[in-house]
Amino acid sequence: MSLRKDKLRKLIEMQGFTDELELVEAALSDAVCPTICMNPDCSYTEEMEPDQREGWCPECKTNSMMSGLVLAGII
């Protein structure tokens, strides 16, 4: 499984969604979107802009946060 697909699956699970569609629907109806750190050893999540591709991860101290909408290929 690719890192992106693995992180999307983990984000869906950690945010309490049942599937990708539920995450996308929730994110499209809000000004913020669930994001996850893309570093392999970190799974920090936070709400950020829907188009976020390089958000700051306070755990890793790197610009590695990516939006669920980006991971799902919507943006």
C-alpha positions in Angstrom: 0.0 0.0 0.0 1.3 3.5 -0.8 2.1 5.9 2.0 -0.7 8.3 0.8 -3.3 5.5 0.8 -2.1 4.3 4.2 -2.2 7.8 5.7 -5.7 8.4 4.2 -6.9 5.1 5.8 -5.4 6.0 9.1 -6.9 9.6 9.0 -10.3 8.2 8.3 -10.0 5.7 11.2 -8.5 8.3 13.7 -11.2 10.9 12.9 -14.0 8.4 13.4 -15.3 8.3 9.8 -16.6 5.0 8.3 -15.1 5.5 4.9 -13.4 8.0 2.5 -16.8 9.4 1.2 -17.8 10.3 4.7 -14.6 12.2 5.3 -14.9 14.0 2.0 -18.5 15.0 2.6 -17.6 16.3 6.1 -14.6 18.2 4.8 -16.5 19.8 1.9 -19.1 21.2 4.3 -16.7 22.9 6.6 -14.0 25.6 6.3 -11.4 23.3 7.7 -10.4 19.7 6.9 -8.8 16.8 8.8 -5.1 16.6 8.0 -2.4 14.1 8.9 1.4 14.2 9.1 2.9 12.4 6.1 6.1 11.4 7.9 6.2 7.6 8.1 6.7 7.5 11.9 4.1 10.2 12.8 0.3 10.1 12.7 -0.4 13.5 14.2 -3.8 14.9 13.1 -5.2 18.4 13.1 -7.8 20.5 11.3 -6.3 22.8 8.7 -7.2 24.3 5.3 -8.8 21.9 2.8 -6.0 22.5 0.3 -3.1 22.0 2.8 -0.2 20.1 1.3 2.7 21.2 3.6 1.2 22.2 6.9 3.4 22.5 10.1 3.4 19.3 12.2 4.1 20.3 15.9 5.2 16.8 16.7 7.8 16.4 13.9 8.6 20.1 13.6 8.4 19.7 9.8 6.0 21.0 7.0 4.5 17.5 6.5 0.8 17.9 7.2 -1.6 17.0 4.3 -5.3 17.4 4.0 -7.7 14.5 3.7 -9.1 16.1 0.5 -5.7 16.2 -1.1 -5.0 12.6 0.0 -8.3 11.5 -1.5 -7.5 13.3 -4.8 -10.4 15.8 -4.6 -8.0 18.8 -4.5 
